[in-house]
Each structure stands twice: as structure tokens, then as C-alpha cells.
Amino acid sequence: MKKWFAVMGDPIEHSKSPAMHNAWFEDMSIDATYIPLHVKPNQLESAVAGLKTLGASGWNVTIPHKTAIIPYLDELDELAQKMGAVNTVVRTTEGKLKGYNTDGIGFVRSLEEAVGVSHKDKPVLLVGAGGAARGIAFAMQQQGYCHVTIANRTVMNAQKIIDEMGMGRAISLQQAEETLADFSIIVQMTSAGLSTGNFSMPFSLDRLMKGAIVADIVYNPLMTPFLQAAEEKGATIVTGLGMFVHQGAIAFEHWLGNYPNTNSMIAQLKAQLGGN
């Protein structure tokens, strides 16, 4: 019986997930399809019921439904529970709906793919304290990164995540700028990553450590203003594209038991996005 999967969000037209998953199905000769579903917030409960009734094997969840979908699921993975957000739903063999969050682990895999696994004892600075920062903070902790600092405009929001982690520290953006030379890995997760609209850098990179690793979770554009500034300072750059591909690959593995080819997918999407 042909399996089918979906991604639900509002908006959804921009999503590259259908093209990515359908390409993997074709590459691996899997009889399955993956479709985008435009689901408005007031349609979420009926959409989940409909996917279950119609026999979807699983689906992805994107903005604005990552937290709102939780009451309609039967169980949550430990990391999704800590994060309070779900981006992947698996229909179990018992027919139950289990929620996972693959965003944070997807980021860690993309980071380690780019720079290796020898940086877990190095000081990490996460810039921002929204949902993405929360996911990446918990995932980095789970994967053994033991020196995590979160910087945010509102320090209290960063402190909440630190308190839940039981490790690390929260600082202001000004403190981050003043102590930037102390950090080996910097991950940018504020709207400064976007190239449209009125953005401003969260802080100056003048004190960036020589040879620092600088990542941004935005993948379109590949080279965000933050990454461009860091590259000019001689940093090793990690774009958000790897995170996007690996979070999808982890979802794929949850559904079908196989890890797809991420390298060729990253290359394909990089070409589409004008990278080299």
C-alpha cells in the first residue's frame, strides 16, 4: 500500500520539504508521496483528525502549529516534551500519533558535518531565546555540549531556558558583544539572519575570536548578513541549509527507518539557492 506524508503550515507555499522528501522517495525507490497542506490555526484540530482518518503515515509541522498541535497528539518524544514544540508526527504501528522535534538535532548534525565533533568542550554562544534557540539549546546539551551561554535582548527569556537546562548562563546582547572573544561557536537565531525588511545586527562582531565557528539557522538566503560579517572576520561559516536538510532526514528516518542521502540534497538545494 502506498504511503503518504505531508507538511502542514500557514503559509506553506514556500516550503521546500515536498520537493526534498519526494526526491528522496524517488532516489530510494520508495512507493510514497509527500504533499503540502495549507492549514490555518482554526483548522488544526480537524486537519489532524483528517490526516489520521485518511491514513497518513506521518507529517511535518511548521509555523504556526508547532506548539498548538501538542494537545491533539497521543504522546511526545522526550526532547519534544522539553521543547514544548513538535515538527514531526509519526503514526505508530498501534495507530497512535507521536510527536518529535528534529530541528535541534538537525542543527547539531549539520554543525558536526561541517566542523567535526571535537568542539563539544568549547564555549558556545546562542544568540536569541525563541523557539529555535530553545530547541538547539536542549539538543546541544543532549549531544554533550557542556558550556552553553544564551544571549538575548530580554535576558529573562534566556534565563528561563538556562533554568530548564540546569546548566549554562544567560547574558544580554551587550555582554555578548563585550565577551565575544570568549566563544568558539556562535549560533545566530534572531531576525538579523533575514535579508528582507528592516533588520539590524544583534551586536558588533569586532571582538570575534580568530577561527571562531559562526552559524545561522536561516537558509534562504544562504549567506545572511550575520554570516557575511563573520566571514569577513575570518570565521568558519555554517549556513542554515544543513539544519533544514538534516531535520527533514531525521523525520524521514522516524517514518521509514532509513537515513536518506543528505549530501546530495544539500548540493541540490544550494544550487537552487544560488550557492556554490
N, C-alpha and C positions, 0 to 999 in steps of 0.2 A: 504494500500500500504506500503510495507516495506521501512523504511527509511535507508539511509546510510550516513556515515560520514567518514572523513579521516584526516590524518595529512600529511602535505607537508613539506619537508625539503631536505637539501643536506649537509651531508648524512642523511639517515633516518633509516638504518637497525638496529641501536642500540635502537631505541625508544621503551619504554615500554608502550606508550599510547594505541596502539591497544589492547594489552592483558588486560589492565586496563579497557578500555571502553567496550570491548566485554564481560568481566566478569560481569560488572555492568548490561549490557543489559540482560544477562542470569539470574542474580540474581533477576532482577525486571520484568522478563517475558516481555521484550520489543522486538518487532519484528524489529530489526535493526542490522546493522553491521558497523564496523569501520576498515578502511584499511590504510596502509602506502603508501605514494606516493613519489617516488624519483623525485623531481623537481629541475632541475638545474636553475641557475639565468636567463639564456636566454630563458627558457621555462615558466617563471612565468605567463606572460600575457595570453598565450594560455592555461595554466593549469587552471587559474581562469575561463576563458571563458568556458573551457570544463566541469569543475565542475558545473557551472551554467546551461549549456545546458543539462547535464546528470542528473540533478535533485538532486544533493547533498543537504541535509538539513542543512549542516554546516560542518566546518572543523577547525582543528587547524593548526597553522603556527609556524614553528620553524626556527632555524638558517639555511640559512642567509636571510630569506624572511620577517622578522617581520616589517621592515620599508618599504621595496621595494613594498610590496603588497598594501599599502595605496592608491595609485592612481587608483587602479582597484576596489575599494570599493565605495559604494554609500553614506555611512555615517559612522561616528565614535562615539562611546561612549565617554563621557567627559574625562574619565581617559585615554583612549587610545589616545585621541587627545592631552592631556597634555604630555603624554609619548612619542608620536611620534612613537609608535610601537603597533603592533597587534599580538595577539597569538590565537585569536578565531574569527571565522567568522560565523555569523548567517544569514540564509536565512529567511527574514521576510515573513509574510503572504502576503505582496504585491509583493514578489519576489525580493526585494532589498537585497543587501549584506551589512550587518552592522558589523563593526569591534569592538572588545572589547579587553582589555588586562586583563587577570585574574592572571597574575604572582604575582603582588604586593599584591593584596588582598589575594591570595592563601598563600603568606608568612605570612601575618598578622594573618590569621585564624590558620595556623599551630603554630605560636608563642603563640597565646592565648589559643589554645588547650593544649599546653604543660605547660604553666606557668600562665594561667588565664588572666583576663582583668584589673587587678589592677595596672598595670605598666605604664599607659598612661601619667602620670605626671613625670615619671622618665627620666633622660637624656639618650639618645640613640646615639650610635656611629655607623655610616655606613662606612665600610672600602671599598673604591673603588668608582669610579664615572662613570662606564659604563652604559649600558642599564639596567642591573638588578638593580643597585643602584638607578637609576632614577625611575624605576617602584616602588620599595619598598619605596623610599622616599615619592613619591606622595601618595601612598596607606596609609602609616603610618600617613601622615598629614590628609588625608581624614577620617581616622578612629580615629582621636583625639589625636595622639601622638604629643605633643607640644614642645618638646625640642630635636631637631634632629641636630646632627653635622655630617658632611661628611668629612672624611679624605681621601686624595689621594696623590699619588706621584706628580702629577701635580695639584697644588691647584686651578689653574684657572678653570679646568674642574669641580671640586667640587663646585666652586663658581657659575658657570653657573646654576647648579641645584638649589642651595640655592636662587639665584636671582629669578628664576622662581617660586619657592615655596613661596617666600616672607617671609620667616622665617628661623631661624637656622643660622649656621655658617660653614665656610669651613676652614679646617686646614691641615697641612702637616702630613705625616706619623710620622715624628719625634715628632711633637707636640702631636700627638695621643698617642705615647708611653710615653711621659713625663707626660701626664694628664690622663692616663688610669684609674686611681683610681676614677676619677670623673664620670665614666659612669656605669650605671646599666645594660644596654643592649648593646651588641656589635654584629654587624652582618657583617660577613666576605664575601666579594664578589669579591675578586681578584683571580688570578690564584694560589695563595697559597693554595686554597682549593683542588687542584688537587694532586693526589698522583703519577702521572706519569710525566716524563720529569724533567727538572731542575727547581724546584720551590724553593722559599725562603720565609720564614715568612715575612709578611709586616712589623712587628715590634715585639719586645720582649713583652711577657705577664707578666714580673716580677712585674709590678705595678697593676695588675688586682685586682679590688675591690673584697673583700671577698663576696661570694654569688652572684657574677655577673651572668647574663644570657648571654650565648655566642652561637650564631647561625652561621651556614654556609649554603649557598644555594646549595652547591654540595651534591648530594645524592648517588653518586657511586664513591668512597667508602662512606659508612655511616659515619665512623669516619675519618674525614680528619686530616691531620697533625695539622691544627689550632685547631680543636676541641680536639684532643688528648692532645695538650699542655694546653688548657684551663681546661680540666677535671683534669689534674694533679695539677692544681692550685685550685681545689675545686669548679669550676664553674658549674652551671646548664647548661647542653648541649641540644641544639635543632638542630637536623640534618636537611638536606635539603629534606628528604623524604616526610615530611608532606606538604611542599610547593608544591612539584611535584603533590602529590595526590589531594590537595585542588584546585590547579589551574585547574586540569582536572575536578574536581567535579563542580566547578563554571561554566566551559564551558558546561558541561552536563546539568546543570540547565538552562542555557541560551537556549539550544536547546530543552529540553524536559519538563522543568517546575518542575522537581523533583531533590532533592539533594541526591546523592547516598550514600551508606554506606562507609565512609572514614576510619573508624577504622579497619574494616576487611581487606580493601585493603592495608592499611599501614602495618598491620601484615603480610599479604601475601608477599608483596614486601620486607619487612625487612628480612623475612626468605630466600627469593631468594638471597638477597644481603649479606647473612651471618651474619645478626644482631641477637640480642637476646633480 
